[in-house]
Amino acid sequence: MPISRRKLDLPAELEREVFEMAAKVDIGTALRLALVARRVQTWIEPIIYARVVVARPPDADDAHWQRSLGAVFAARRRAKAKTANAGKPRVLRFIRTVPLRPASFFARHVKVLHVGNLTEPELITVLSTCTGISELGWWSCNPTAALVPALNLTSLRRLSVDQTYDFNLPGMNNHWTTITHLDITAPAVRTLSHQHELPPLARFPALTHLSFMCDFYSPLDAWGSILKACPRLKILLHLSTYMHQCVELLSNQERSDPRIVVMPPPVSSRTASWVHDVWPVAEEIVRERGVITAAEKKAASIVDVLDV
C-alpha cells in the first residue's frame, strides 16, 4: 500500500499536542480544527476562548470601524439586518454561547477579556461568567454600582481602560490590589493633570507597569509624583505622538528617571490596545538603559583606578 494511503495512528497525547500547537498559531485554524471531531473540540475550545472580545460597534458612524472595504460592506449588512429586525434586541454571540457550556467552563478557560460598548446587563453577564480572567480591557462602557460585585476579579493582573472607567465608583477600593499592569487611554488634552487623569495610586499596591496613551504634553518633573506614589513601579510608559515630549526626554537623560519611556503608539486606532502589547518593547528599553548605566559605572571605576 502506498505510504500516502496508510492510516497514521498517533498516541492520543501526541495527537492532542499536534492539534493544540496548530490551534495556537492561528485562530482561524483553531476554529476549523474544532469541527474535526468531538474529542478535538474539547482540546481546542480552551485555546479559542482563552482570549475573548465582547463588543458592539459604536452607534454613530466611526472612521475607526470603517477602515477597509470589507468593513464597509459588513456595516451595510448590519444596517439591513438592523432594519429587518427593528425592535428585536440583538444578543451578542458570546452571550448566546454562555448557556451552552458548563458554568465553570468560561471561568476556567477565559484569561483575557475585552469589553466594549456593552449595556449593564451584558456586562454583568460577561463579567460574572469570566471570573478567572487575568487581563481586562474596558472600552466605552458605563460603570454602575450594580457592576461592582462582578468587577471583584481576584485573579486580575492587568487592567486596560479608557476615560469611561470610573476609578472612584463606591465599593471599588479593594478591587485593584492584585493589578501589576495598568493601561489608561485618556482623551486628547493639551497638558496632563495627574489629579484628573490618574486613579488613586495608593489603591494599586502591586503596580509595576503604568502606561498612558494620549497626545498630551507633560514636563518630566511632573512624573515625579507618580514614581513616588508607586514604589514598586518599574516602567512609566507614555504613548504619544507629541514629539516635543520625546525630544525633551532625549535631551535630559541625565536628570530623567530611567523608568520613564516615551514611545509613539503602535497604530493610530482605538483597537491598538487590544492587539498590540508594547510592554516587551518598553521593558527592553529599560533593560538596555540599565546595561549602559552599569557599563558606564564600570568604565568610570577603571578610570579612577588608573588615575590613582
ABEGO torsion letter per residue (X at the ends): XBAAABBBBBBAAAAAAAAAAAAAABAAAAAAAAAABAAAAAAAAAAAAABBBBBBBBABBBAAAAABAAAAAAAAAAAAAAAAABGBBBBBAAAAAAAABBAAAAAAABABBBBBGBBAAAAAAAAAABAABABBBBBGBBBBAAAAAAABBAABABBBBBAABBAABBGAAAAAAABABBBBBBBBBABBBAAAABBBAAABAABABBBBBBBBBBBAAAAAAAAAABAABABBBBBBABAAAAAAAAAAAAABBAABBBBBBABBBAAAAAABBAAAAAAAAAAAAAAAAAAAAAAAAAAAAAAX
